[in-house]
Amino acid sequence: MQLSDSPGARFRAAIEQERPLQVVGAINGYAARLAERGGFRALYLSGGGVSAASCGLPDLGVITVDDILTDLRRITAVTDLPVLVDIDTGFGNVLGVDRTVRSMQRAGAAAVHIEDQAAAKRCGHRQGKSLVDRAEMSERIAAAVRARTDPDFVIMARTDALAVEGTDSAISRARDYVAAGADMVFPEAVTELSQYRRFVEETGVPVLANLTEFGKTPLWPHEALTEAGVAIALYPLSAFRAMGLAAERVYRTIRDDGSQKNAIGTMQTREALYEVLDYQHYERLIDEGLDSEES
């Protein structure tokens, strides 16, 4: 693959083509296909999503880099959309960060974000977060940059300092991370649009807004984010939350009614599923193979 057509290059191009770039979470290959059909230009693989959807575990730093790589490979195998990947704190010391970033590139990621929480991390919208000092986080960023084999691969620095140390410290940290080589900045748990404006103005790099539901950040409309100068609008687990509630209701219906009949109206049809999966294409490949064997 030429660097000009690398996943990182496609991610950077998408940011130029759409501001803010809407990036939606995809928890598996099928969700990635649905998002692509929906017209989105980039996808996101959430560490919390891998924890919950693939492992049935809370987002408390208990999954491994291999858990994320497994889901990432399944997604990049079925779509060419660039994928931003959550790599938590990098999975280890600077050598662990190096290995993680190299592995993400080999698996087809376009970008990663790495955060300044301590290794025993928490969800960014929960209490009790603990940060490493800015020097240690800068070392994580520098290690990630050194591990980059494609110059277009994006290293994004996430800071959780807003909720722990306040706006001024969070911006100061973000500037240090940019100086260490971060291409973009992800301030977590933002509560005011004015905070985004300051990050944009004072870091000089593209800024991501994490619009996760039921958290500390208001669900601002696209227009407001545009006015604040935000480059990327992230919707990390919106579809997953909807899938979870839908599944819970179907299970309850089957259990209570003894049949799924009353839930049929909430289900995707077999025909729609096959259309998303391009089922007939694969059937033709099988038929052509059988015809070739018979001849």
RAKA-V490019 format. One record per pair of residues at least 12 apart in sequence whose C-alpha atoms are under 7 Angstrom apart, sorted by the first residue. I is the first residue (numbers start at 1). J is the second residue. D is the distance in whole Angstrom. If there is no record, write none. Layout:
# RAKA-V490019
i=(I:I)
j=(J:J)
d=(D:D)
This chain:
# RAKA-V490019
i=(3:7:7:7:7:8:8:8:8:8:8:9:9:10:11:11:11:14:15:19:19:19:20:20:20:20:20:21:21:21:22:22:22:22:23:23:23:23:23:23:23:24:24:24:24:24:25:25:25:25:25:25:25:26:26:26:27:27:27:27:27:28:28:28:29:29:29:32:33:33:41:42:42:42:43:43:43:43:44:44:44:44:45:45:45:45:46:46:46:47:47:47:49:50:51:59:59:60:60:60:60:61:61:65:65:69:69:72:73:76:82:82:83:83:83:84:84:84:84:85:85:85:85:86:86:86:87:87:87:88:88:89:89:89:89:89:90:94:94:94:97:97:97:98:98:98:101:101:101:102:102:110:110:111:111:111:112:112:112:113:113:113:113:114:114:114:115:115:115:116:116:116:116:116:116:117:117:117:117:117:118:118:118:124:124:124:125:125:125:134:138:138:138:141:141:141:141:142:142:145:154:155:155:155:156:156:156:156:156:157:157:157:157:157:158:158:158:158:159:159:159:159:160:160:162:163:171:174:175:183:184:184:184:185:185:185:185:186:186:186:188:189:189:190:190:191:191:191:193:196:196:197:197:200:206:207:207:207:208:208:208:208:208:209:209:209:209:210:210:210:211:211:211:212:212:212:250)
j=(150:82:108:109:110:82:110:111:152:153:154:152:153:82:42:82:110:41:231:226:231:232:226:230:231:232:233:231:232:233:40:232:233:234:42:43:44:232:233:234:235:43:44:234:235:236:43:44:45:46:235:236:237:43:44:45:45:49:50:53:240:71:74:75:74:75:78:75:79:276:81:81:82:83:81:82:83:84:83:84:85:236:83:84:85:86:85:86:236:86:87:88:237:68:63:122:123:120:121:122:123:120:121:91:100:104:107:107:107:108:109:110:109:110:111:109:110:111:112:109:111:112:113:112:113:114:112:113:114:114:115:114:115:116:117:119:114:139:140:143:140:143:144:143:144:147:144:147:148:147:148:153:154:153:154:155:154:155:156:155:156:157:158:156:157:158:157:158:159:131:132:137:158:159:160:129:130:131:132:160:130:131:132:160:188:189:189:215:216:173:176:177:180:177:180:181:182:180:181:181:183:182:183:184:182:183:184:185:186:177:182:184:185:186:185:186:187:188:174:186:187:188:187:188:189:189:199:203:203:205:205:206:207:205:206:207:208:207:208:209:210:216:217:216:217:216:217:218:228:228:230:228:229:229:231:230:231:232:230:231:232:233:234:230:232:233:234:233:234:235:233:234:235:235:236:237:263)
d=(7:5:7:6:4:7:4:6:5:4:6:5:7:6:7:5:6:6:7:7:6:7:6:6:4:5:6:6:5:6:7:6:5:6:5:5:6:7:6:5:6:5:6:6:5:6:6:4:6:7:6:4:5:6:6:6:6:6:7:7:7:6:7:6:6:4:6:6:7:7:6:5:5:6:7:6:5:6:5:5:6:6:7:6:5:6:6:5:6:5:7:7:7:6:6:7:6:7:6:5:7:6:6:7:7:7:7:7:5:6:7:5:5:5:7:6:6:5:5:7:6:5:6:6:5:7:6:6:6:5:6:5:5:7:7:6:6:7:6:6:7:6:6:6:6:5:6:6:7:6:7:6:7:6:4:6:6:6:6:6:4:6:6:6:5:6:6:4:6:6:6:5:7:5:7:7:6:4:6:7:6:5:5:7:6:7:6:6:6:6:7:5:6:7:6:6:6:6:6:6:6:5:5:7:5:6:5:5:7:7:6:6:5:6:6:4:6:7:7:6:5:6:6:5:7:7:6:7:5:7:5:5:6:7:6:5:6:6:5:7:7:6:6:7:5:6:5:7:6:6:7:5:6:6:5:5:5:6:6:6:5:6:7:7:6:5:6:6:5:7:7:6:5:6:6:7:6)
